Amino acid sequence: MSQAPARLVLSKHEGAGNDFLVFVDVDDQVPLTEELALGLCDRRRGIGADGIIRIGPGRDGADVSMQLRNADGGPAETSGNGLRCLAQAAVIHQLVRPPHFTVATAAGLRAVDYQPGASAEAATADVEMGVARLAARDLDVDGHRARSVDMGNPHLVVWCDDPGAIDLEEAGPRLAGRGPEERNVEFVGPGPVAGELSLVVWERGVGTTLACGTGTCAAAAAAAAWGAIGRRVRVHNPGGVLQVTLGEGDQPIRLSGPVRKVADVVVTLPLAHVGAEIVGGGR
């Protein structure tokens, strides 16, 4: 590995309010450490984000690779909205050629369809999310029907009539657990329009977030198993609407929605303190 640079250039992106810092490191110069994630994702002492993503060189036949750490510094296997944010950064840096390319993640190879939006900062990204693996049986969680779902990362999906009425700050960490067994928790119920869903989420390593891509897919898979929706559904996250298309059999789920570049950020290394300069961005 060559000597790390004195400055790190990142871009900040958001998909339905789920925000990520992204940096390109195809030459393997900057390790994505717990310290780096904690320092930059802190919303009061750093830049602030739900997670940080390193775009690495392609491997396993993919065009680029993804390494992700949550805001608490812990590693994560994958993220639907993180993938969509990575896709925008990879296109901007001309690492890939849209509309179709692939990304290697810790949860497997993921295909991306990318369509530019009306401005340079806006786009729509549709990403392959793998297969949802549902537990064989329902659980009873606080009197609600629930199901464990594996999306390459662990989820507990809880069905309720009004997800917005849930005390997420209490129920989220209690149901998520701690340590290696910690999981994401989604409360999902009927959406504002028949056949749609509404969702609130507690993400492991982050807490309450405005959206969760893997959680949206897990919730849609569980809701379909319960007969509440069809194979294509709009899911209302607090930060915006995401669309899920459930695959048949072993076909992967697809997640689609808007993605927006917020700003470019230059950070001085090492992180004795976070000295950052915002050098550009979009509205």
C-alpha positions as CSV (number, residue, x, y, z in Angstrom):
1,M,0.0,0.0,0.0
2,S,1.4,3.4,-0.9
3,Q,1.6,6.4,1.5
4,A,-1.8,7.8,2.4
5,P,-2.5,11.3,1.1
6,A,-2.5,14.3,3.5
7,R,-6.0,15.3,2.3
8,L,-9.1,13.1,1.6
9,V,-11.7,14.2,-0.9
10,L,-15.1,12.9,-0.3
11,S,-18.6,13.6,-1.6
12,K,-21.8,13.5,0.3
13,H,-24.9,11.9,-1.2
14,E,-28.4,11.1,0.0
15,G,-31.1,8.8,-1.1
16,A,-34.5,9.5,0.5
17,G,-32.7,11.2,3.3
18,N,-30.4,8.3,4.0
19,D,-27.0,10.0,3.7
20,F,-23.5,8.7,3.1
21,L,-20.0,10.1,2.7
22,V,-18.2,8.5,-0.3
23,F,-14.6,8.5,-1.3
24,V,-12.7,6.9,-4.2
25,D,-9.7,4.7,-3.4
26,V,-9.1,2.4,-6.3
27,D,-5.3,2.6,-5.5
28,D,-5.8,1.3,-1.9
29,Q,-4.3,4.3,-0.3
30,V,-6.8,5.1,2.5
31,P,-8.0,2.3,4.8
32,L,-11.6,2.7,5.9
33,T,-11.1,2.4,9.6
34,E,-13.4,2.6,12.5
35,E,-11.7,5.9,13.6
36,L,-12.3,7.5,10.1
37,A,-15.9,6.5,10.2
38,L,-16.5,7.7,13.7
39,G,-14.8,11.0,13.1
40,L,-16.4,11.9,9.8
41,C,-19.9,10.6,10.4
42,D,-20.4,12.4,13.7
43,R,-23.1,15.0,13.1
44,R,-21.7,17.5,15.7
45,R,-18.0,17.1,15.6
46,G,-17.6,15.8,12.1
47,I,-19.3,16.1,8.7
48,G,-22.3,14.0,9.6
49,A,-23.7,10.9,7.8
50,D,-25.4,7.6,8.4
51,G,-22.4,5.8,7.0
52,I,-19.2,6.1,5.0
53,I,-18.4,4.2,1.8
54,R,-15.0,3.5,0.2
55,I,-15.1,2.8,-3.6
56,G,-12.3,0.3,-4.2
57,P,-11.0,-1.4,-7.3
58,G,-13.2,-3.9,-9.1
59,R,-13.0,-7.5,-8.0
60,D,-14.9,-10.8,-8.7
61,G,-15.8,-9.5,-12.1
62,A,-17.4,-6.3,-10.8
63,D,-16.5,-2.8,-12.1
64,V,-15.9,-1.4,-8.7
65,S,-16.1,-2.6,-5.1
66,M,-17.9,-1.2,-2.0
67,Q,-16.7,-1.1,1.6
68,L,-19.1,0.4,4.1
69,R,-19.0,1.4,7.8
70,N,-21.9,2.6,9.8
71,A,-21.9,5.9,11.8
72,D,-20.8,3.9,14.9
73,G,-17.7,2.8,13.1
74,G,-18.8,-0.8,12.7
75,P,-18.6,-2.6,9.3
76,A,-21.8,-3.4,7.4
77,E,-22.3,-6.0,4.7
78,T,-24.4,-3.8,2.3
79,S,-26.8,-0.9,2.0
80,G,-29.4,-0.3,-0.7
81,N,-29.3,3.5,-0.4
82,G,-25.6,3.3,0.1
83,L,-25.2,1.4,-3.1
84,R,-27.3,4.0,-4.9
85,C,-25.1,6.8,-3.5
86,L,-22.0,4.9,-4.5
87,A,-23.4,4.6,-8.0
88,Q,-23.7,8.3,-8.3
89,A,-20.2,8.9,-7.1
90,A,-18.8,6.3,-9.4
91,V,-20.5,7.8,-12.4
92,I,-19.3,11.3,-11.5
93,H,-15.7,10.1,-11.1
94,Q,-16.1,8.3,-14.5
95,L,-15.1,5.0,-12.8
96,V,-18.1,3.3,-14.6
97,R,-20.1,3.8,-17.7
98,P,-23.8,4.1,-17.1
99,P,-26.5,3.0,-17.4
100,H,-25.4,-0.5,-16.4
101,F,-22.5,-1.6,-14.2
102,T,-21.7,-3.9,-11.3
103,V,-20.5,-3.4,-7.7
104,A,-18.8,-6.1,-5.5
105,T,-20.1,-5.9,-1.9
106,A,-19.6,-8.0,1.2
107,A,-23.0,-9.5,0.5
108,G,-22.3,-10.4,-3.1
109,L,-22.2,-8.9,-6.6
110,R,-24.8,-6.2,-7.3
111,A,-26.0,-4.9,-10.6
112,V,-26.9,-1.2,-11.0
113,D,-29.1,0.7,-13.5
114,Y,-28.4,4.4,-13.4
115,Q,-30.3,7.3,-15.1
116,P,-29.2,10.9,-14.8
117,G,-31.8,13.4,-13.6
118,A,-32.7,16.9,-14.6
119,S,-29.6,18.4,-12.9
120,A,-26.0,17.3,-12.5
121,E,-26.7,16.5,-8.8
122,A,-29.8,14.4,-9.3
123,A,-30.3,10.9,-10.6
124,T,-32.3,7.7,-10.3
125,A,-30.5,4.5,-9.3
126,D,-32.0,1.0,-9.5
127,V,-29.9,-1.6,-7.7
128,E,-30.0,-5.3,-7.4
129,M,-30.4,-6.3,-3.7
130,G,-30.0,-10.1,-3.8
131,V,-32.6,-12.6,-2.5
132,A,-34.6,-12.1,0.7
133,R,-34.4,-15.1,3.0
134,L,-37.3,-15.2,5.3
135,A,-37.5,-17.2,8.5
136,A,-39.9,-20.1,8.3
137,R,-42.2,-18.8,11.0
138,D,-43.6,-15.6,12.3
139,L,-42.7,-14.2,15.7
140,D,-44.9,-12.3,18.2
141,V,-43.3,-9.0,19.0
142,D,-45.1,-6.9,21.5
143,G,-48.4,-8.3,20.2
144,H,-47.5,-7.7,16.6
145,R,-46.8,-10.2,13.9
146,A,-43.1,-10.2,12.9
147,R,-40.6,-12.0,10.7
148,S,-36.8,-12.3,10.6
149,V,-35.4,-11.5,7.1
150,D,-31.9,-11.9,5.8
151,M,-31.0,-9.4,3.1
152,G,-27.2,-10.1,3.3
153,N,-27.6,-8.2,6.6
154,P,-30.1,-9.1,9.4
155,H,-33.6,-7.6,9.8
156,L,-36.6,-7.9,12.1
157,V,-39.8,-6.8,10.3
158,V,-42.7,-6.0,12.5
159,W,-46.2,-5.4,11.1
160,C,-48.4,-2.7,12.7
161,D,-51.4,-0.6,11.7
162,D,-49.6,2.7,12.2
163,P,-45.7,2.6,12.1
164,G,-45.6,6.3,12.8
165,A,-47.1,5.8,16.2
166,I,-44.3,3.5,17.3
167,D,-41.9,4.8,20.0
168,L,-38.9,4.0,17.9
169,E,-36.3,5.4,20.3
170,E,-37.5,2.8,22.9
171,A,-38.5,-0.2,20.7
172,G,-35.7,0.1,18.2
173,P,-32.6,-0.5,20.4
174,R,-34.6,-3.0,22.6
175,L,-35.5,-5.2,19.6
176,A,-32.2,-4.7,17.7
177,G,-30.1,-6.2,20.4
178,R,-26.3,-5.7,20.8
179,G,-23.0,-7.1,19.6
180,P,-22.6,-9.6,16.7
181,E,-26.4,-10.5,16.9
182,E,-27.5,-6.9,16.4
183,R,-30.1,-6.4,13.7
184,N,-32.0,-3.7,11.8
185,V,-35.6,-3.3,12.9
186,E,-38.5,-2.1,10.6
187,F,-42.0,-1.3,11.6
188,V,-44.2,-1.5,8.5
189,G,-47.9,-1.1,7.8
190,P,-50.4,0.1,5.2
191,G,-49.3,3.1,3.1
192,P,-51.4,6.2,2.3
193,V,-52.6,4.5,-0.9
194,A,-54.0,1.0,-1.1
195,G,-51.3,-1.5,-2.0
196,E,-48.5,0.7,-0.7
197,L,-46.5,0.5,2.5
198,S,-45.3,2.9,5.2
199,L,-42.2,2.2,7.2
200,V,-40.0,3.5,10.0
201,V,-36.6,2.0,10.8
202,W,-34.0,1.6,13.4
203,E,-30.7,0.8,11.8
204,R,-28.0,-1.1,13.6
205,G,-24.9,1.1,14.1
206,V,-26.8,4.3,13.3
207,G,-30.2,4.5,15.1
208,T,-33.3,6.2,13.6
209,T,-32.8,7.0,9.9
210,L,-35.0,8.7,7.3
211,A,-34.8,5.6,5.1
212,C,-33.2,2.2,4.8
213,G,-32.8,0.4,1.5
214,T,-32.2,-3.1,2.7
215,G,-34.9,-2.5,5.4
216,T,-37.4,-1.4,2.7
217,C,-36.7,-4.6,0.7
218,A,-36.9,-6.8,3.8
219,A,-40.2,-5.2,4.8
220,A,-41.7,-5.6,1.3
221,A,-40.6,-9.3,1.3
222,A,-42.3,-9.9,4.6
223,A,-45.4,-8.0,3.7
224,A,-45.7,-10.1,0.5
225,A,-45.4,-13.3,2.5
226,W,-48.2,-12.1,4.7
227,G,-50.4,-11.4,1.6
228,A,-50.5,-7.6,2.1
229,I,-49.0,-6.5,-1.2
230,G,-48.1,-7.7,-4.7
231,R,-44.6,-8.1,-6.2
232,R,-44.1,-4.4,-7.0
233,V,-44.7,-1.8,-4.2
234,R,-44.0,1.8,-3.3
235,V,-42.7,2.0,0.3
236,H,-43.0,5.4,2.1
237,N,-39.9,5.9,4.3
238,P,-39.9,9.1,6.4
239,G,-37.4,10.6,4.0
240,G,-39.1,9.7,0.8
241,V,-40.6,6.9,-1.4
242,L,-38.6,3.9,-2.6
243,Q,-39.9,1.3,-5.0
244,V,-39.3,-2.4,-4.6
245,T,-39.7,-5.1,-7.2
246,L,-39.7,-8.6,-5.7
247,G,-38.1,-11.3,-7.7
248,E,-39.6,-14.7,-8.4
249,G,-37.9,-17.6,-6.8
250,D,-34.2,-17.0,-6.7
251,Q,-34.4,-13.8,-8.8
252,P,-33.0,-10.8,-6.9
253,I,-35.1,-8.0,-5.4
254,R,-34.6,-4.6,-7.0
255,L,-34.7,-1.2,-5.2
256,S,-35.2,2.0,-7.0
257,G,-35.4,5.7,-6.0
258,P,-33.8,9.1,-6.3
259,V,-30.2,9.9,-5.3
260,R,-28.7,13.4,-4.9
261,K,-25.2,14.7,-4.5
262,V,-25.1,17.2,-1.6
263,A,-21.5,18.5,-1.6
264,D,-17.8,17.8,-2.0
265,V,-15.8,17.8,1.2
266,V,-12.0,18.0,1.7
267,V,-10.7,16.6,5.0
268,T,-7.2,16.9,6.4
269,L,-5.6,13.7,7.6
270,P,-4.9,12.3,10.1
271,L,-8.0,12.9,12.0
272,A,-6.6,14.5,15.2
273,H,-9.6,16.6,14.7
274,V,-11.9,16.9,11.7
275,G,-10.9,19.9,9.7
276,A,-13.2,19.9,6.7
277,E,-13.9,22.2,3.9
278,I,-17.1,22.0,1.9
279,V,-16.1,22.9,-1.6
280,G,-19.2,22.5,-3.7
281,G,-22.6,20.8,-3.9
282,G,-26.1,20.7,-5.2
283,R,-29.5,21.6,-3.9
